[in-house]
Amino acid sequence: MMDHRAKIWHFVSDKRCTFSYFLSRCYAEGISKAQVTANVGSGDGLSAERVYATRTLRLVSSGASVTCSAADRQALAGQARSSPGSA
């Protein structure tokens, strides 16, 4: 059952609200995923990513609404400007 009125509040430290933290978590997730797929194969090891790519990304690319806070947009825009190879 889903209740769209439900709200969940939890503390997230300032350190975890940075783009560099996000990048480090993505890197760590990639390392972990590589280890899992080496043990169980890519079929099982990447099944969650396959579902995400075939369902969620398709919805976004079809124009479904995505919510992003102003702070998130500013952080991502700042990162894009300072990334190597960005115009």
N, C-alpha and C positions, 0 to 999 in steps of 0.2 A: 504494500500500500504506500502511496506517495502522498505527502501533504506539502504542497507548495508554500504553505504559511510557516513551515518549520524553519527555525533559525538555529544555527550552531555557532557559538563563539568560542574561540580558543586563542591562546597567546602564541604569537610568532615573534621570535627575537628579531631585532633590527638586522643582525648579520644574515639571517635567512631571507630577508626582503631585498637582497641585492642581486643584480644580474650575474655577478661573478659567482655567487653561491649557486644560482640556478645552473650555470654552466658546469660547475664542479659536480653537481648532482647528476647532470646529464652524462658527463664523462664516467662517473662511477657506475651509473646504470648501464652504460655501454659495456664496460669491463665485466660487470656481473652477467649481462646477457650473453657475452661471448663465452664465458666460462660455462654457463648453463647449456648453451647450444653445443658446446664441445662435448658435453656429457650425455645429452639426451637427443641431439640432432636438431636441425633447424625447424622441422615440422612441429615438434612439441615446444621447443624453446622459444619460438617466435609466434606462437599461436595468438597470444594477446595482442601483439603488435599488428598481426594480420587482420584481426577483427577491427581494431582501431582504424587502420588504414582503409579498410573496405566500407566501414559504416560511418564513423565519425567524420573523417576527412571528406568523404563524399557529401555529407550534409553541409559542411562548411562551404565546400566549393560550389554547392548548388544555391548558395545565397541564404542559408539558414542563419539566423541571428546569433552572434557571439558577443558575450558581455566582457568588456575589458575596462578596468578603471582608468581614470585619467593618469594616475601615477604609473600604472603599468605601461600605458602608451608612451609616456614621457621617458621612462627607463628604456624601453625598447627602441625608441627613436634615437636616444642618446647613444645607445650601444651600436646601432646601425651606422651612425655618423663616425664613430671612433673605430670601427672594425677595419682591419686591413683589407684592402681591395674594394672597399665601398666608395662610391662616387660622391 
